């Protein structure tokens, strides 16, 4: 291997082998590596000392590092990068603890520390299934993108996530967190500039409070899905900028605590696979364009105030087996273009008489028990499916 340290090297992928000449120590002499480097098969690194032989902390021109394992081995401690690093990805790491160089128990910017997160823009932690807590990331000054996936041993997200462990009078002082972060999959707390919040595949989460939303002035998209034990979530006093809310495959979800605020700019509301017996009132949600209620087996009626959703263009109600009635008020939804109601076996009252009032309706799919006929449909209709 070329050992001329004056040359600039581009090495996008390094496959760690077991044979001489293919071990991770071969990276040690490449001080001038630039751009990005993916190191995989890290299980072939036998110990921390062998990992340190790669001398990653010397490689000042590397901007992006990815570490991948196929099965566990504790060598991450020896893979400390230089503080110039902007992008760090760790995948399939099976250790129980973070390496000391990645912990921020020290003050950010401490000259006595080694690796510093000052320049880190993007961080991904994926399938690190033995880690029991999240890193202290709230005060990373340049972090814009944070992706956390399949950390199945994480049970809660507390103040340590933000680095706000102050005592005494200081604990009540406001601090600025995640200065430029735009997207984060799972947090609880105050993040002023957050635009997208996704909470998914969190097997043990049972409740998500409203702490995040209270101070989120830019939040537009909330997606909480595949959290099988989630029983309660809150959006009251949430962001006025909220445009999309999706609650999907949260099988135990029973309530939206405190309801929904009509002060939002909500355009899309989708609830799928929950135990909710009622949906909070939608009275005054004049910006709502799409409402989908799917596999809500305990739901007995549509949300109150639905007829005031004057911008509603799509209403889809599917497999809500306890639903008993749909009011004739549906006829007041003059912007409605798509109406789908089917697999609602216990439906006793349906809006057959008011469908003719829907002057913009283009697609109609209905399945009512005992359905024999529907009259006076408007000429705007282009697609019709009727099932008894």
N, C-alpha and C positions, 0 to 999 in steps of 0.2 A: 504494500500500500504506500502511496505517495506520502512522504513525511516532510515535504517542503512547507514550512509554516508561513511562508510569505505568499503562498498561493491562496486565492479565494476558492472555496469548494462549495458546490451545490450537491447535496445528497438528500433527496426527498424521502427515501425509505432506507432503513437499516434493519435487516432481518438478523436477529441475534441467533447465532448457531452455537454448537458445542465443540466444534472442531477448532484446531489452531488456525488463526487467521480470520475467523468469523466471530470471535467473541466481542463483547461490548467494549473491551479495552482498546480495540482498534480505532475507536472514535477519539481516543485520548489525544492523539497527535494532530487532529484536525481542528486547530484553534480557530481557523478562519471560515468555519461553516457559516453559510448565510441562508436567509429566508426561512424555510421550514424543514422540519425533520420528524418523520414518523418512526418510532422504535417499537417494533413488535416482537412477539415471542420472548418477552422479558422473563418468562419462567426459566429460560436457559441461563439467566444470570444467577450464579450460585450463592452469592452473599453480598453484603453491603460494600465490602472492600473492593470486590470486583466491579460493582456498579460505579463506585467513585473513580475507578480507573478511566472511565469515559470522560472525566473532567468537563462536564457540561457547564459548570459555573464559569469556565473560562471563555465560552463561546458567545462573545458579546454581540455578534451580528445575527444570531438566530432570533427570529421574530415569533415563531410558532413551534410548539413541541407537542407531540402526541405520544402517550405511553399506553401500550396495550399488552395484556397478559392473556394466555389461554387457560392457565390455572394458577393458583396462588403461589407466591413466593415473596418474602419480605425483603425487597431490595430498593423500594422507592426512596428510602432515606438517603441512599447514595446517589440519587439522580437529581441533585439540586441544580437548577439552571441559573443563568445569569439574570440579574435584575432588569436587564433591558427587554426581557421576554414580554410579548404582548398577548400571546394566545397560548393557553395551556389546556390540554385535553387528557383526561385520565379515564381509561376504559378497562373494565373487567379486573380492577384491582380488588383483591380479596382480603387484604389486611384489615384488622379491626381499628387501626389508628392511622391518623394522618402523619406524614413525615414532619419532623420538627420544623423544617425550613418553610413549610406551607402554613403552619399555625401562626396566628397573629396575636399571641398572648403578649408579644412585645408591641411597643408603640410603632405604628406605621411611620417609616422614615427614620427609625432609630439607627444611627450610624454604626452601632455595635452589632447589629443584626447582619445576617448574610443576605439571603434572597429577600428582596423587597417587592411588594405588589404594586409599587407606585405606577408602573407602566402597563400593568395587566389590563387589557381591554376586553378579553373574552375568556371565560372559564367554563369548561364542560366536565361534569362528573357523571359517568354512565356505568351502570351495572356494578357498582362498588357495594355489594350487597351485605358486607359485614360492618360497614361504617355505621355507628350508632347516633351520630349527630352531624350537624352541618358546620362548615367552617365559619369563622367570624369574617363576614364579607361586607358588612354594611358600610365600612369606612374605606373601602378600596376606592381611591379617588377617581380613577378613570375607567372603571368597569362599566361596560355598556351592554354586554350580552352574557347572561348566566343561564346555563342549561343543566338541570339536575334530573336524572332519569334512573329509575329502578334502584333507589337506595332503600331497600325493603326493610332494613333494620332501624331506620330513623322513625322514632315514635312521636316527637314533638319538635316544634320550632319556637325557641324562646328568645329572650333578649340577647343571649350570647351570639346569636346569628348576626346581630347588628353591631356588636362590640360595645353595647351600652350597659356596662356592668358597674356604673358609678354608684357610690354610696353617699349617704348624708344628703346635704342640700343639693349637690350636683345632679342627683338622679332625676330631679324635676326640671332641669334645664333642657330646653329643646336642642336637639342635635340634628345635623343634616346628614341623611343617609342615602346611599345610592344616588350620587349627584347626577349621573347621566344614564342610569339604567332604564331601558325601555321595555324589556321583557324578562320575566322571571316565572318559573313554573309553580313555585309554592312558597308563600311567605305569610307571616302574620305580624302586623306592626304598621308603621307609617312610612310610606314611600311616595314622596310628593310628585315625582315625575313619571311614575309607572304608567305605561299605556296598555300592556297586555299581561293578564294573570291567568296562568294555567295550573290547575291542581289535578293531577291524574296519576293513576296507579299507586295511590297511597292507601295500602291495604288496612292500616291501623287507625287512620284519622276518623274521629267520630264527630267532631264539631269544628266549624270554622267561624270565628267571630267577625265582627265588623271593623276591628281596629285598623286594618289596612285601608279600607275604603274611605274612612272618615277624612283622611288627609290626602287622598289620591285625587288631585285636581285634573289629571290628564287621562285617567283610566277609561279605556274604550271597550275592551274585549275581556270578558271573564268566562273561562271554561273550566268547569269542575266535573270531571268524568272518571269513571272506573275507580271510584272510592267505595268499595262494597259495604263498609261499616259506617259511613258518614250518615248521621241521623239529623243533623241540624246545621244550617248555614244562615248567614245574616248579610243583608244588603241595606238595611235601613240607614238613612242619612248617607247613602253612598254617593259616589261621584256623579255630578250632573252631566259629565261627559260620556257616561256609559251608553254604548251603542248596541252591544251584543252580549247576551247572557245565555249560556248553555249549561244545563245540569243533566248529565247523561250517565246512565248505568251506575247510579248511586242507589243500590237496591233497597237500602234501609232508610233513605231520606224521607223524613216525615213532615218537615216544615221549613219554610223560609222565615226565620225568626224576625219579628218586627215588620214583616211585609216588604213591599217594594215602594220606592219613592217615585211619585209621578213627576218629580222635578228632573228626572233623568231624560236623556235624549234617546231612550231605548227604541231600537228598531227591530231587533230580533230576540225573541224569547222562545227557547226550546227546552222542554223538560221531557226526558225519556227514561223509563224504567225507574220509578220511585214508588214509595208507599204513601205519598201525600194524598190526603183525602180532600184537600181543597187547595186552590191556588190563590195567593193574595189578590186583592182587588186590582183591576186594571183601569179603574175610573180615572179619566184624565190623561191616559197614555196616548196622546194624539199623534205621536211620531211612530208608534208601533206599526211595522210593515208586515212582519211574519210572526205567527204564533203556531207552535207545534207542540202537541201533547200526545206522547206516544208511550204505550205500555204503562200508563199510570193506572194500575189495577184498582186502587182504592178511590179514585176520583169519582164523585157522584154528580158534580155539576160543573159547568164552565165558570171561570172567574167572574165575579161581579164586576160590572162596569165595562164588560167586553164591547157592548154596543157603542161606547164612546170612543172606541179606537178608530177614528175616522179615516186614518191612512192605511188601515189593514188591507193588504193585498192578498195574503195567503193564510188560510186557516185550515190546519190539518189535525184531525183527531183520529187516532188509530189505536185499536186494541185497548180501549179504556172500558173494561168489562163491567165496571160498577156504575158507569155513567147512566143516569136515568132520564135526563131531560136536556134538550137544547131549545132555548127559548126562541119564539118568533122574532125576538129582537135582532136576530142575525140579519133580518131584512134591512136593518138600518146601516149595515156596513156597505155603503155605496161605492167604496173603492175596491171591494173584494173582487178578485179575478180568479182565484183558485179556492175551491172548497172541497175538502176530502173528509168524509165521515164514514168509517167502516170498522167492522169487527167490534162493535159496541152492542153486545147481545142483549143487554138489559135496558136498552133505550126505549122508554115508554112515550116520550113526547119529542117530536121532531118538527123542524121548521118547514114543513112541506108547503104551507100556504104563503110564506113570505119569500120564497126563492125567486119569485117573479119580480121582486123589487130590486134584485141585484143586477143593475143595468150594465155593469162592466164584467160580469161573470163570463169567463172563457172556458174554464175546466171545472166539471162537477162530477165527483165520484161519491155516491152515497150508498150505504147498505143499512136499511132499516128493517127490523123484524116486521113482517106483515105488509111491507111496502107493495102497493098495487099500482099506484100511478102518481105522477107529478104533473101539474098543469101550469100553464101561463109562464113558462120559462122565457127569458128575454132573448131577443135575436142575437145578442152579443156572444151567446154560447157557441163554442166550437168543438168541445169534447164532452161527451156525456157517458157515464157508466152507472147503471142502476143495478143493485143486487138486493133481493128480498131476503 
